[in-house]
Amino acid sequence: MNGGKVESTDENGQLGQTIKEIDRLQGLVDGQKDAKADPDPQKEKTRVATLEENKRLLELEKGKRQRLESDIRDADAESKS
């Protein structure tokens, strides 16, 4: 722990994998937001639905990261007491 921030020491651990997934999803969302609307209404509907699903998954992963970081801080505090 460094100044209240949790550092991931194992990139293959649960926190490290969650961070990688957040980065992946953020890249997808950013790319989908910047994409031009498809002139085909069905394809555009699918594109928008995919964007919304990826946004939802991104928020879930961010919540998971917060929970993991909180668990790590709690475990660290317990080990110091």
C-alpha positions in Angstrom: 0.0 0.0 0.0 1.3 3.5 -0.9 -0.5 6.6 0.5 -3.8 4.9 0.7 -3.6 3.5 -2.8 -3.5 -0.3 -3.4 -0.8 -1.6 -5.6 -1.2 -4.8 -7.5 2.0 -6.9 -7.1 0.6 -9.8 -9.0 -0.7 -8.9 -12.5 -2.1 -12.5 -12.8 -4.0 -12.2 -9.6 -7.6 -11.2 -9.3 -6.9 -7.5 -9.0 -4.4 -7.5 -11.8 -6.9 -9.4 -14.1 -9.7 -7.0 -13.2 -7.5 -4.0 -14.0 -6.6 -5.6 -17.4 -10.3 -6.1 -18.1 -11.1 -2.5 -17.2 -8.5 -1.3 -19.6 -9.8 -3.6 -22.4 -13.4 -2.6 -21.9 -12.5 1.1 -21.7 -10.7 0.8 -25.0 -13.8 -0.9 -26.6 -16.1 1.8 -25.2 -13.9 4.6 -26.3 -13.7 3.1 -29.8 -17.4 2.5 -30.0 -18.3 6.0 -28.9 -16.1 7.5 -31.6 -17.5 5.3 -34.3 -19.7 6.9 -36.9 -23.4 5.9 -37.0 -24.1 3.1 -39.4 -26.5 4.0 -42.1 -28.2 0.6 -41.8 -30.7 1.0 -38.9 -30.4 -2.6 -37.8 -26.6 -2.4 -37.7 -26.8 0.9 -35.8 -29.2 -0.6 -33.3 -26.7 -3.5 -32.7 -23.8 -1.1 -32.4 -25.6 1.0 -29.8 -26.7 -2.1 -27.9 -23.1 -3.4 -27.9 -21.8 -0.1 -26.7 -24.4 0.0 -23.8 -23.5 -3.6 -22.8 -19.8 -2.8 -22.8 -20.5 0.3 -20.6 -22.4 -1.8 -18.2 -19.7 -4.4 -18.0 -17.1 -1.7 -17.5 -19.0 -0.3 -14.5 -19.3 -3.8 -13.0 -15.6 -4.3 -13.4 -14.9 -0.9 -11.8 -17.1 -1.9 -8.8 -15.3 -5.2 -8.6 -11.9 -3.4 -8.5 -13.2 -1.1 -5.7 -14.3 -4.2 -3.7 -11.0 -6.0 -4.2 -9.0 -2.9 -3.2 -11.2 -2.5 -0.1 -10.6 -6.1 0.8 -6.9 -5.7 0.4 -6.9 -2.6 2.6 -8.9 -4.4 5.3 -6.6 -7.4 5.2 -3.6 -5.1 5.4 -5.0 -3.2 8.4 -5.8 -6.5 10.1 -2.3 -7.8 9.6 -0.8 -4.6 11.1 -3.0 -4.8 14.2 
